[in-house]
Amino acid sequence: MENLPESPFFESTLGSSPSQKNPNDLSALTPNQLVLLIHDASLREEVMHHLCKKKDSCRVLALLLWNNFNTVYMLLLEVTSVYRKFSPSMLSMREATRACCALALFQVLANNPETRRGLIKAKIPCYFYPFLKPCEDHDEPLEHVRITTLGVLGDLTKFDDPYGSHALHLFLESEVVPLCLKCMDACDEMSRKLATLIIMKILTQERGLTYCCATPERFFAIVQVLRRVVEKLSPKPCLLHLVYVIQCYLCLSKILRPCDAFVRQIPPQLFDNTFRRTLLVSFICSPLLMTAKLRGCCRCYISIFMDVYIFRQLKREKRLQRRLHQVMHQVMHQVQRLRELRERSELVL
């Protein structure tokens, strides 16, 4: 890629001295002028901050960032410079905010169809994966960086666009699924929600679904994490997160319906009244659920779990039939023995 140097692993500028200039002077500059100032290490922090403010108003910001020489490299340097702060966690909130600004600008690139293709082709998202690894202790600055990272990856999961198959291939090849599963299992609520969204989008693709169900280990890893997510949602349900989880189960059911192993892995909270009030109240009151997509998901939710309910009922009936068959067999055996005894007694007489 022409606007990236050979290696991103140069000496970090994270500890650079703050700008000696008045930061208020930067607010009057145009996005094009700000992009040119990213090369100045003493101004980069403030420049990224002002560019993030202008990302919604400037439609060509993605192209400015991508086409300006070395700008993507400078942003990538800001991201990789905090790697050494991970273990043990020494990341300050200011450093996390600076890394989040760089990631937010990468999100601008991910939202633009032209620059998104370049990001995927250069495999730049792979540099963000270290932020997805959960830490043992809750670290708020790192959690902020993780949420922003998941937002960037979420914007890259637009698999329906012309270059979407390449994005899916990158995600499957770089094994982003296990990293998202770890986020779903061990991180805070917002990270769990965003990671579940990425897994859901991967499962909605036939190739992604095939990958996730290719081996029993992958399948059980996903359904067990989904089960634990449902358990964590039980005390404080979140409608949108619940919809993502249900959609994941719906996708898995396309291959495994009605499989006994799949049915056993569905948590009981989805059958009892744990989420009934949330679904009912939200469907009546929330404008979000009035959209066709979520209403369709609710209908599918009812469909799959009715199928599972019927499957369980049929299993009970089959067990009852087997038991009746055993009883009838025992009765017939006893009748046969009585007949034999009667015939023997008649012969003796």
N, C-alpha and C positions, 0 to 999 in steps of 0.2 A: 504494500500500500504506500503510495508515493508520499503521503504527508505524515508518515510515521518513521522515525529513525530505526536503525537495525535492532536496537535493544532498548526496552523501557526501563531497565534497571540501572539507572544512574543515581548519583547522590541526591537524596531528597532535599527539597526546598521547604519542607514543612516547618522547619525551625527558623525560617528566614526572618529577618528583622521586620517589624511592621512598617507600613508606608510612612515616610516622612511628609508626604503631601496631605493636603486636606481631603478626606474622603468625599466631602460634599461636592468637590469639583467634578468627580466622576459621574454624579447623577445627571449632569447636563449633557453628557456625551451620548452619541448615537451608538446603537449596537455594533455597527461596523468599527467605530473607533475603539470601543471597549474590547472587542475581539483582538484587535492589534496590540492592546496593552497586556494581554495575557502572558506575553513573553517576558514581561518585567516581573521578576520574582518578588520584588518589594510591593508591587501593586496587585499581584494576582488574587490574593484573598478578597480584596474589596471589589475587584473587577468581576470575579465569579459571583459575588453577592448581588451586584447590580444587574448582571446578565440574567440571573435567576428571576429577578423582579420583572424583567422585560420579556421573559420567555412566552408569556401569553399574548402580549401585544405585538411582538415582532414575528411575522409569519416566515421570514426567511432566515431566522436565527440558526436553524439547523444547517442550512447551506453555507452560511458565513463561517460557522465553526468547522465544518468539514473541509471546506475549500481553502481555508487559510493555512498556510504552511506551518506545520509543527503544533498547531493548536490542539489537535486530538492527543498528541503525545504529551503535551503539558498537562492536560486534564488527566490522562492516564497516570502520569507521574504523581499527581496529587492523590490518586486512589491508592496506588501501590506503596506510597510513602508511609502509610499507617500500618502496613503488615507487621512491622517489628513491634508494634504496640499491643499485639494480641495476647501473647503468652509470656509472662503473666499480663493481665489486662492493665495497661497504663494509659489508655486513651482518655484524654480530657474532653470536656464538652465542646470546647472551642475547636479542637482538632477534628472531632466528629462532625461539627457543623461545617467545617471547611471541606471535609471529604464528601459530605452530603451535597454541598453545592456543586462539586465536580460531578457527582453521580446524577444530580438533577439535570445538568447540562447534557450528560450522556442520555438521559431520558428524553430530552428534546430531540436528539439524534435518532433515538429509537422510535419516536412518534412520526418521523418523516419517512415516507416510503423510499425515497432515494438514498438517504443516509442510513436508513435501517439495513438496507442491502449491504452497504459497505461495512457496517459494524459486524454483521453476521459472517461476511466473507473473510474478514480479518480475524474472526474468532475473539473479538475484544471482550464479549461477555464472560469468557473464561477467567479473566482477571478479577471479576467480581465475586467468584465463587468462595474465596476464603472468608468473606463476610457472612456466609450462610452457616458456617459451622458454629453450633451453640457453644457457649462457654459454661463452665461449671457454676460460677457465681453470676447472679444477675448483674449485668453491666449496662446501665442506661445509655451511655454514649454509644457503645457498640450496637445496642438495640436500635437506636436511631439510624445508624448506618445500614444495619440489616434491613430495616423496613424500606429505606430508600432503594437499596439494591434489589429487593423483591419487586418494587415498583418498576424499576428499569426492565427486569426480566419479564414482568407481566406485560409490559408494552411490546416486548419482542415476540409474544405468543399470538401474534395475528397471523394464524396459519392459513387463512383464507386468501391472503393477498398473493400476487404472482410469485413472490420469493418465499412464501410461507413454508413450503416443503423443505427448503434449505435451513430455515430456522428450526424446524422440528428435528431435522437430521442433526444439527449442531447440539440441540438439547439432549437428544438420545445418545449421541456419540460421547458427549462430555459428562454423561451420567448426572444430570441435574436433578433427576427424580429422587435418588437417595438423599441428596442435600435438602430438598424441599420436605421430604418426609421427616428428616431430623428437625427442621424448623417447626413442622406441624406438631411434633411430639414434645419438644423441649423449650420452645421460645414463648414470648408473650402473645397476647391475644391478637394483636394486629399482624404480627409476623405469621402466626398460624393461619389467619384468614387469607393473607396474600399467597402463602405457600400452597394452601388448599386450592385457591383459584388457578394457580399454575398447573397443579396436578390435574385439576378438572379439565382445563383446556387441552392438555396432552391426551387425556383419556377420551376426549370427544373426537380425536382423530383416529381413524382406523389403524394407521401405522403405530401410533402411540399406544393404543389399546393392546395391539398385538405384542408390542414390546413389554408392556407391564404384565401381561398374562403369559409370557413365553415360558416361564418356569414357575413351579410352585412357590419357590422362595420369594420371587418378586410379588406374586399375587398375594401371598399371606402377609408379606411386609406391608403392603398397601392397605389391605383390609383391617389388619390389626391396628395400624396407626389411625385409620378412620374410626375404628371402634373407640380408641382412647380419646380422639377428638370429640366424639359424641358424648362420652362420659364427662369431659371437661365442660361441654356446653350445657349439661343438664342443670347445674345450679343457676347459671345466668345465661339463658339462651340468646343467641344472636341470629336473627332471621336470615340475613344474607349469608353468613357462614354456614348455617344449616342447609340452605339451598345448595351451596357448593358441595357439601358432603353428600346430600341426596343425589345430586347430579353425578357424582363419582360412582355411587352405588348403581345408578341407572346404567351408566356406561359399562360397568363390570357385569351387569346382569345380561347384557347383549350376548356375552360369550358363555356365562355361567348361570343360565336360568333354565329350569329350577334345579340347580346343583345342590346336593346335600351339604357339601363343604362350604359353599357360598352362603347358604341359609343359616348355618350355625354361626357364621362370623358376623351376621348383622346384629347389632346390639339391641337388647330388649327395650331400651328407651324409645326406639322408633316404632314400637308396637303399642306400648302403653300410652298413658295420657301425659307423659313428661313434656312433650312439645305441643300438645293439642291446643292449649290456650295461646301460645305464641303464634302458631300458624293461623288460628281462627281470628284472633284480635288483629294481627297484622294484615290478614287478607281483607278485613273489613275497613281498617283504618289507614293502612299505609298506602300512599300513592304508588310506591314502588311495586307492590304486588298486583296493582291493577294493569301492569303491562302484560302483554301476551306471553312473553317468555317465561315469567315467573308463574303465571297461571298455568301455562303448559307444563312447567316443572312440577307444580303441585298435582296436576292430573296424573303425570307419570309416576309421581311419588305414591299416589293412591293405587295406581295400577300395579306397580311392582310389589308393594307390600300386601296388596290383596292376593297377588299370585303366590307370594311366600306364605301367607296365611292359609290359602287353599291347599298349598303343598303340604304344610304341616298337618292340616286336617286330614288330608288323604293318607299321610303317613300314620296318623292315629288310627284311621279306619283300617289300613292294611295290618297294623299291629293287632287290632281287634279281630280282624278276619283270621290272621294266623293263630291267635289264641283260640278262637272258636273251632278252627280246624283241628288244633291239637286236642281240644276237649272232645270233639266228635270222634276223633281217632281213638282216644282213650275209651269212650263209651262203646264204640264198635268192638274194640278189643275185649272189653269186659263181656259184651254180649256173646262174642265168639267163644270165650272161655266157658260161659254158662252153658252154651249149646253143647260144647264138648263134654262137660261134666254130666249133662243130662243124658247124652248118648251112652256114656260109659255106665251110668247107673242103670239104664234100661238093659244093657247087655248083661250086667251082673244078675239082674232079676230074671 
